[in-house]
């Protein structure tokens, strides 16, 4: 079992969500994070449509798909107003977070925390909060679907069971599991 726990999101704004989402609050559910930039050709052509498709196809499950707009270049062009228009034009309905800008670096906070190499990227988090898949670039729809199905099929996560089965679970609380 993968014991690398996903770090918390650092978000400045949410779109398509009535409330802020946190990974701690989603513990017990599989989560697919799709990191993108609206001026990234691979994101526009493949990654973001794939994430939206996963959001729609698995809407009757407990999978949570989150778009993460993580801007590490062309900062002025990719502001929240432009993102709002992008979301509308591409009819995106999944919750979308705006990654917090990095201090003294062009790399946003969540992008750095997750160790993303660029966009599009995907991170699949299991019910226990551990990272199950870390992808970069275009990924095959069938392969991503199989990974998602496996994450959905995992046994329900409970902190008591995790504490009994793994060394890393001892550091977990109801709020978070620190990265090793």
C-alpha positions in Angstrom: 0.0 0.0 0.0 1.2 3.5 -0.9 1.9 5.4 2.3 2.6 8.8 0.8 -0.2 11.0 2.1 -1.5 13.8 0.0 -0.7 17.3 1.4 -3.6 19.7 1.9 -4.7 22.0 -0.9 -3.7 25.7 -0.6 -6.6 27.5 -2.4 -7.4 31.2 -2.9 -10.8 30.7 -4.6 -13.3 28.1 -5.5 -15.5 27.8 -8.6 -18.5 25.4 -9.0 -18.6 24.6 -5.3 -20.8 26.2 -2.6 -18.1 25.7 0.0 -14.4 25.2 0.2 -13.3 21.6 -0.1 -10.4 20.1 1.9 -8.7 16.8 1.6 -9.1 16.3 5.3 -12.9 16.8 4.9 -12.9 14.4 1.9 -11.1 11.6 3.8 -12.9 8.4 3.3 -13.7 9.2 -0.4 -11.4 8.8 -3.4 -10.3 12.1 -4.9 -9.1 12.9 -8.4 -7.2 16.2 -8.6 -6.7 17.5 -12.2 -4.0 20.2 -12.2 -4.3 22.5 -15.3 -3.6 25.9 -16.8 -6.2 27.3 -19.2 -3.4 28.3 -21.7 -1.9 24.8 -21.7 -2.7 23.0 -25.0 -2.5 19.6 -23.4 -4.9 20.7 -20.7 -7.4 22.2 -23.1 -7.3 19.4 -25.7 -7.2 16.4 -23.4 -6.6 16.7 -19.6 -9.5 19.0 -18.6 -12.1 17.3 -20.9 -10.9 13.9 -19.4 -11.4 15.3 -15.8 -14.8 16.7 -16.7 -15.7 13.3 -18.2 -14.6 11.5 -15.0 -16.7 14.0 -13.0 -19.8 13.2 -15.0 -19.2 9.4 -15.4 -18.6 8.8 -11.8 -21.1 11.2 -10.3 -23.2 8.4 -8.9 -20.2 7.2 -6.9 -18.4 8.9 -4.0 -15.5 10.0 -6.2 -14.7 13.7 -5.8 -13.1 15.2 -8.9 -11.3 18.6 -8.3 -9.9 20.8 -10.9 -6.8 22.7 -9.7 -5.9 25.8 -11.7 -2.2 26.0 -11.0 -0.6 28.9 -12.8 3.2 28.8 -13.0 3.6 31.0 -16.2 1.6 33.8 -17.9 0.3 34.9 -14.5 -1.4 38.1 -15.7 -3.3 36.4 -18.5 -4.7 33.6 -16.3 -6.5 35.7 -13.7 -9.8 34.6 -11.9 -11.9 36.6 -14.4 -10.4 34.8 -17.4 -10.7 31.5 -15.6 -14.4 32.1 -14.9 -15.0 32.7 -18.6 -13.0 29.5 -19.4 -15.1 27.5 -17.0 -18.3 28.9 -18.6 -17.1 28.4 -22.2 -15.9 24.8 -21.7 -19.0 24.0 -19.6 -16.9 22.7 -16.7 -19.1 21.6 -13.7 -16.5 20.0 -11.4 -15.3 22.0 -8.4 -12.3 24.1 -9.5 -9.8 25.5 -7.0 -7.3 28.3 -7.8 -3.9 27.3 -6.4 -2.3 29.8 -4.0 0.6 31.6 -5.6 4.1 30.7 -4.4 6.1 33.3 -2.4 9.3 34.2 -4.2 8.7 31.5 -6.8 6.5 31.1 -9.8 5.4 27.7 -8.6 2.1 27.7 -6.8 1.9 26.2 -3.3 -0.3 23.1 -4.0 1.7 22.4 -7.1 4.9 22.4 -5.1 3.4 20.4 -2.2 2.2 17.7 -4.6 5.5 17.6 -6.5 3.8 18.3 -9.9 6.2 18.7 -12.8 3.8 20.7 -15.0 0.3 20.6 -16.5 -1.7 18.6 -17.2 -1.2 16.5 -14.1 -3.4 14.1 -12.2 -3.3 12.9 -8.6 -5.5 10.1 -7.5 -6.0 9.9 -3.7 -7.3 6.8 -2.0 -9.9 6.7 0.7 -7.2 6.7 3.4 -5.6 9.9 2.0 -2.6 8.3 0.4 -1.6 9.1 -3.2 -2.5 6.1 -5.4 -1.4 7.6 -8.7 0.6 10.6 -9.8 0.4 11.3 -13.5 1.9 13.9 -15.8 0.9 14.7 -19.4 -1.7 13.0 -21.5 -3.0 9.7 -20.0 -5.2 7.1 -21.6 -8.8 7.4 -20.7 -9.2 3.7 -20.1 -6.1 3.6 -17.8 -7.4 6.5 -15.8 -10.9 5.0 -15.6 -9.4 1.7 -14.3 -7.4 3.5 -11.6 -10.5 5.4 -10.6 -12.6 2.3 -10.5 -10.0 0.6 -8.3 -10.0 3.5 -5.9 -13.8 3.5 -5.7 -13.8 -0.2 -5.0 -11.4 0.1 -2.0 -12.8 -0.8 1.4 -14.2 2.1 3.3 -11.5 3.9 5.3 -11.7 4.2 9.1 -8.9 5.6 11.2 -9.2 2.7 13.7 -8.6 0.1 10.9 -5.8 2.2 9.5 -4.1 2.4 12.9 -4.2 -1.3 13.2 -2.8 -2.0 9.8 0.0 0.5 9.1 2.8 2.2 10.9 2.1 5.6 9.3 -1.5 5.7 10.5 -0.3 6.3 14.1 0.5 9.9 13.0 -2.9 10.4 11.5 -5.7 12.4 13.2 -9.3 13.0 12.1 -8.0 16.2 10.4 -4.9 15.1 8.5 -2.1 12.6 8.0 1.3 14.2 7.8 3.6 13.3 4.9 6.4 11.0 5.9 
